[in-house]
Amino acid sequence: MGLKGVPVIAARVAALAFAVLAAATGARAADESPVPVRIAVILSGGQGEVPYVVRRFGLDKKHGLAMEQVALSAPGQQYLMFRSDTIDASPGTFIDLMRQRKAGGAMKAFHGFQGYNNRIVVKPGSAIKSFADLKGVRFGEFGTTFLDWLILRAAGKKAYGIDLEKDATPVQGAPPLLNQFLAKGEVDAMLQFSSLTLEPIVRGEQRMVADVPGLMDQAGFGRKVFNSNWNVAEKWTQAHPGAVDRLSAMIDDAYAALKSDDTVWPEIAQAIGITEPNLVAAYRDLARAIDNPTYDKSLIQSTQVLIDAIVAQAGEAPIGFTEVDPAAFLFPPRAP
């Protein structure tokens, strides 16, 4: 062939190499297209913190995701939407996760959402000073199959010999209505979402006598057990292998921003009707204390101890299961 053919061959080799490189680059670009993820939250319930900072700082794009926020109007709605494949991720309690999976729901927890924090409150002038004084009272609650109520029954019985469902008179109502019940004297004490006690306590309209994590400690259960977690649809994790690691890392970054950046909180608090600076600060401090709890494999065993105590006191019927299923939890790598 001689030396004259060398430039031609070199050109052909270079052209072929360029074509291969271009094809590989295009395939890689396609592979790296943002993965869509639909995250459902109850904005009026204070669940919009993570999506807010994700949007504000572009954290989804940082991790190769494209987040769409879906607004929920009530607890439990997310499970219907999981089943209809209209959302991919949403927070919920581990007890609901177990119930949904038992009924055929294909979802798993993958990240901590919120620790125990709800409170028992009374009027400031009430004679009730501690959990020991709750026997025989009219007690407001928002549902007798909710996790916090079941914990109050088991922990209260163990620590004080009081089962509120049997030894008090439960009065059920939606959380916002419970504040009205207490103000009007229709209940003597109540279990309430901590976020809904902030303003009444600051204004001197309510007084806290106990909280759920403190009662868990007194009963010897400890508070390092699963509570509310971020759940993800198995259909989404199967369609996007490895993407749950990125989703978890995005949420880690969001919590880091919420922990360190005070400027995000006024708008977050405004979404649930909190605008006064002192209340915004109280809400921020509460959220920082309870959000992003410990989430690791060791909690499976401690949570089982709690479930055993609940079943022993209340029976299986209110809770709907007796064993914490390890297969219901994913443990992606966490930020240091």
N, C-alpha and C positions, 0 to 999 in steps of 0.2 A: 504493500500500500504506500510506503514511503512517507516522507515527512510532510508532503502536501496534504495528506488526509488528517493530520493531527488536529489542526484548527477546527475542521468540520466535526470530528468526533468530540472534541472538547466542548464545542458549542451545543451538540446534541445532548451530551451528558449534563451540561449546565442547565439546559432547558428542561430535561427530565427531572433533575433535582429540584428545580424551581417549582415544577408542577406538583411534585410529591409534597414539597414543603407547604405550598399553597393549600393543597387538599387537607393536609394535616392541621394547618392553622384554622381552616374553615370548620373542620370537624370539632376542634378544640373549642372554638368560639361558640359553636352550637351547643356543645356540652356545658359551657359556662354561662349560658343564658340564665337569667334570674329564675329561680324556682318560685312559682306563685304559692302563697300560703294565706289562707283566709282565717283570720283570728277573730273569734267572737267574744265580746265582753259586754257586761252590763254597765254602761257609762254612768247611769244615775246611782249605781251601787259602788262607785269608786274603783271600778276595774279597768279604767281607761289609762292608767298611769304608764304602763309599758308601751302600748301602741302610740301614745302621745310622744314619748321621747324617741321611739323608733322613727316616727315620721320627722320629728324636728331635727334629728341629727343624721338621718339617712342610714340608720343602722342596718336596715334590711339590705340595702345595696352593698354595704360593706361586707356582708356575709353571703352575697350571691342569692339573695331572696327578694321577692317582690310582695310585700305585705298588703293585704286588703283587710281593713277593719270592718267587721260585721257587728251591728248593734243588737243586743238582746234586750228584751223588755222584762224578763222575769227569770228567776232561777229555775233550772230544769229544761228550759227551752233549748239549751245547747245540745241536749241529748237527742231530741227530735231532729235537730239539724245535722248532727253527726250521722244519724241513721239515714237521712235523706241525701247525704253527701253534698251538703251546701256549706259546710265549714270544715276546716282541717285541724284547728286547735282552739282550745278554750279552757279556762280554769274550772275546777270543780273539786269537791271533797273526795277523799279516798273511799269513803263509805258509798258514795254515789257511783264511783268508778267500779267498785266490786259488784254493786247491784246491777249496773248496766251490763257489765261483762257476763254476769250470770244469766241475764236475759238475752244474750246474744250480741250485745253491742261490741263492735270491734274497735277498741281504743285502748291506749296505754298512757300512763303518766310518764313524764320525762324530765320534770323540773319542779322545784318547790315554788309555790305561789304565795301562800300566807300562813303564818303560824297562828296558834290559838290566841285569842285576844278579847273575846266578847265578855261583857260585864253584867253583874247583878247590881241594879241600882234601886234606890228608894228616894222618897222626898227627904229634903235636908233635916226636917224635924222628926222624922220617923224614929220610933223606939227600936227599930231593927238595927243592930250594930254589926252582926256577923251572920254567917250561914246558919249558925246554931239557933238563931232567932226566927228562922223561916218556917218552922213547923206550925201548921194550921193557918197560914196566911193565904190570901188570894194572890196567886203568883202568875204574872203575865209571861207568856211564852209564844213563840212563832211557829211551833210545830213539834209534835211529840215523837216524830221519827227523824228529826234533824240530829246531826252528830252532837252538837253542843248539849242538847237536852239529854241525850242518852248518857253523855259523860257526867252531867250534873247528877243524874240519878245514881250512877255507879259510884262516882267519887264522893258524893254527899253521903251515901249510905256507909261507905267505908270509913270516911273521916269523921262524920258527925252522927251516924245512925239515922239519917233522914233521907228518905226517898221522896223527892218533891211530887212525884206523880201520885203517890199514895198518902203522903203525910201533909200535903198542902192542897189547895184547890186551884188547879191550873185554869187560867183564863187565856184563851188563844186569840191572837190578832196579828195582823201584818205589822212589821216593825215600826213604820211611822205611826200607826194607830196606837201602839203600845205606849208611846210617849204621851198621847192624849189620855189614855186610860189612867196612867199614873197621875197626871196633872189633875184629873177630875176626881181622883180618889176611888176609881173603880177597881184598881188593884193596889196591893200594899207594897209589892216589890215586883221586879221583872227581870228577865234575861233580855239583854238588848245588844244589838250590834254596837261595837265600840265607837264607830264613826258617828252614830246617831246620838251618842251621849256627850260628845265633845261640847257642843253649844249649851245644852241644858246644865252641864256641870259648871262651865265657865260662868254662866249667868246665875248660878246659885239655885237652880230649879231641881237638880238631882244630886244625889250623893252615892258614890260607889261603896258597896260593902264587901264585894268579892269579885274576882274574875275567874274565868275558866282555867287558865294556866296555873293560877295560884292554888285552886282547888285540886287540880291534878297532882300538884306537888304534895299537898297535904295528904292526899290519898295514897301516895307512894307510887303513882303511875309515872310521874315525870312528864315533862312537856315535850321531850324529844321523840315525838311520834308523828306519823304523817297526819296532815290536816288537809289543807287545800293545795292542790298541785296543778300544774299545767298539763293537760291531756292532749294527745294527738291521735288522729285517726290512723288506724293501721293501713288503710287503703293509701293514704298519703305517703307514709314511710315506705311502703312497698313500691309505689310509683316513683319515688325519688330516693334511692338508696344513699345513705350517708347524710341526707339533708337534715335529719333531726339533730345531728351534731352542730350544724350551722345554726339551726333554729335555737338550740340551747345556748350557743355562744352569743347570739343576738340578744337573747333575754338577759344573759349575764351582763352584757354591755349596757343594756337599758337600766338594770338595777344599779349598776355602778354610777350612771349619770344621775339617777334619782337620789342616790346617797350623797353625792358630792356637789350637786348644782342646785342652789336655792332658787334660781331664777325660773325653774320650770314649774314651781308649785302653785303660784297664784292662779294660773290658767287651769291647772289640774283640779284645784280645789273648787274653782268657780263652776266646774261641770257638775258638782253635786250641791251647789248652792251656798258654798262657803266663800265669803268675800272679805270679811273683816281681818285685818292683818294678824291679830293675835290668834284668831281661830285658824287661819291658814297655817301659821307656825305650829299650832297644836296638832293639826291634821298631818302636816309634814312629819313631825316628830313621831307621831303614832305610826304612820306608814313605814317610816324607816326602821322602827323597832320590830314590826311584825312581818314585813314583806321579805321575800327571798329567804325562807327558812332553810335549815339544814335538810339536805335531800341526799341520802346515800343508802346503801344496802343494809346498814345496821339498823335502820328504822323499821325494817320488816318485822323483826323479832319483837321490838318494843311495842309496835303497833298491835301485834298479836296478843300481847299481854293485856293491852287495853280492851281489845275486842272480847277476850275471855271474861274480863270483869263485867263488861256491859251485858253479855249474854247471861252471865250468872245472876245479874240483878233484874234485867228486863226481859229475858228470854230471847229466842232467836227471831220471833215474829217482827218486832219493830225494826230490827237491823237488817234482816233478810239474808244473812250468811253467818258463818262461824269461823272461817279461815281466811286469812290475808293471803292472796295468791301472789307469789313472787313473780309470776309471769306477767303480771299486770304493770310492771314497772321497768322502764328503760333507764339506763344510767350512762348518758353521754359524758364525754370528758368535760370537766368543769374548769372555769377560769381560776387561776391561783389566787 
